[in-house]
Amino acid sequence: MKWIRWYRSQRARFLYYAKEVTLLFLAVFYFFIATNTQTGWLFLLSAFLLGLLVFSWAVGRRSCEELSLTYRWLSEPQKGHPFRIEIRLKNEGSSAKRELRVDCPTPPWASEEQDFSWAIPVLQPGQIATTSFQLTPTKRGEHQLDTLVLTSGAPFGLFTRKKSFPNRDTFLVYPELRKLPSLHSRSLLSTALSELVSP
């Protein structure tokens, strides 16, 4: 299970930075060709690609800073019973945020195999996006969620930025509640000792 999570995280990291590496490689490649051939339009193309990278990096630096993320439990956690967690993402900035994604790895005390991932194409200024996901506790006791990670690909999906929201709040997973079988009839002993023994 740990190897699978490590592979998924490395694959996601490669996909996040594949565009930046490809664009930088093309810019440097066209620059060397333009230097050797003295071609003006290749210089312009290389400068355009480098400018695009710099602009994406400058704008993307504060893309995650103006976003706030909160969560709450929608039901009381019990061992062996699924409960839902609500996540609220708010854009506190003055510009729209695009290509947002929230990831939450499955904690070791839950039975879900896939990690939670939530994609938000556009979040306008002041807008709040809400979703929920399910966890099924396998262990009772005091637990907490893993760190929620917010990823932003603005403005062109280049130089993706990440912001972590560590979860310091803990909660209790209670034992499973079961209903006792109903007593349709009372024994003679419980009838005789009705003052001492309740049904």
N, C-alpha and C positions, 0 to 999 in steps of 0.2 A: 504494500500500500504506500509506503514512504517513497519507494522508487518511482511509482506511478505519479505521485504528486510532484516529485522533483522534476520528472520529465515534462509534465504539463507546465510547470512554472518556467522551465528553461525554454520550452517551445513558445510559450506566450511572450517571453522576453525577446526572443529572436524575432517574432512577428512584429512586436512593437517597434524595434529598431531597424528592421530590414529596409524600410523606405528611406530612412535617413542615410544609412550606409550606401544604398544604391545611388541616391541622389548625389552624395558627396563623391562617390567614385566616378560618376558621369561628369561632374563638374571638373574634377582634376584631370580626367581622361581627355575631355575636350580642350582644356587649357594647354596640355602638352602637345596635342595635335595642332592647335592654333599657333603655338610657339614655333613649331618646326615648319609649318606650311605658311605662316604669316597670313592666315585667313581671318579677316575682320569679323565675319558673322559668327565664327566659332568662339572668338573672344567674347562677343556679346552673349552667346548662349551660355558659356561658362560663367560669366558674371551674373546672368539672370538666375542660374541654378544656385549659385552661392548666395545671392541676395534673398532668394526664396528660403533657403535654409536659415539665414540669419533672422529674417522676419518671423519665421515660424518659431524659432527659439526665443526671440524677444517677447512675442505675444504670449507664447505658451507658458512663460515663467509664472505669470500670475493667474493662469486659467483655473487652477485648483484652489488658490488662496481665498477666493470669494465664494466658495461653496461650503455649506455646513451640512452635516449628516447626523441624524439622531435615529434612535431605534427604541422600541418598547415591546413588551410581551403582550400578546392578545389573549392568552389563556394561562392557567396555572400549570406549570410543567409537572408531569407525572411520569414515572418510569414505565417504559413500554407503550406510552400513548403519545402520538404526535401533537405538537403544539406549534403555533405560528408566531413569527416575529415580524413586526412591521418596521420598515425602513422609510425614512423621510429625507429627501434631498432637496435643499433650498438654494436657489441662486440669489445671493445677497449683493451681487455686483450690478453694474449699470449696462452691461452688454450680455447678449445671449451666449450661452455655453453650448458647444457642440461636441458630439462624439464622446459622451461620458459613459463610464462603465464602473460598476461597483462589484467587487469580488469579496466573497467570504468563504474561506476554506471550512470544510466540515470538521467540527471539533472531534477529538478522540472519544468523547463520551456519547456520540450520536451514531445512529446506524446507517445514515444516508451515505451512499457511495460517491455521488457527484457533488462537487463544490457548487455553491450558489454563485450565479453571475447574473447581473442585471445591466442591460444596455439602455441608455437614454440618448436618442438622436439629437434632440434640441431641448434646452431648458432656458426659457425666456427670463428676463430680469424680474425678480420677485416671485417667480413661479415655484411651486412646490410639487415635486413628483413623489408618489407613494407607491410602494409595493410591499409584498410580504412573502416569506418563504417558510418552509416547514422543517422542523427537526424532531427526531424521535430519540429521546434519551434512553440509553441502555444501562446507566448507572445512576443511583440516587446519590444525594449529597449536594455539596456546594460546588457550582461550576460557573464558568464565564465563557463568553464567545471569543473566538479568535479575532485578531485585528482585521478590521474592515479596510479595504484598499480601494481608493478612488483613483481612476485613471482618466485623463483628459487628453484628447488628440487634436485639440484646436490649434491653429485655425484650419490646417490642411491635412490633419492626420500625421503631421511630422513632429519630431521631438516630443513624444508623448510624456506627460507629466503625471507623477503619482503622489498621492497624499494618503498617509496612514491615519486611521482613527482607532487608537488602542482602546480596548474595552476593559476598564478597571472595575466596573460594577459586576458583582457576583449575584447569583440567584440560587435558590434551592430547588432541587428536583425531589419531589415527594414520592413516597412509595405508592405503588399502584393501589387504587381504591376498588374494592369489590363489594357487591351487595350480598348480604347474608341471605340464605334461603328463608322464605317466609314460613312461619310455624302455623300450620293449619289446625293442628290439634295439640293440646297440652297433655303431658303424661300425668298419670295419677300422682306421681311423686311431686311434680311441680304444682299440681292442684292442691295437694295437702300442705305444701310449704309455700303457699302463695305469698305469705307475708315476708318470706326471706329470699325467695327466688323469683325473679321477674321473667316473663316470657322472653 
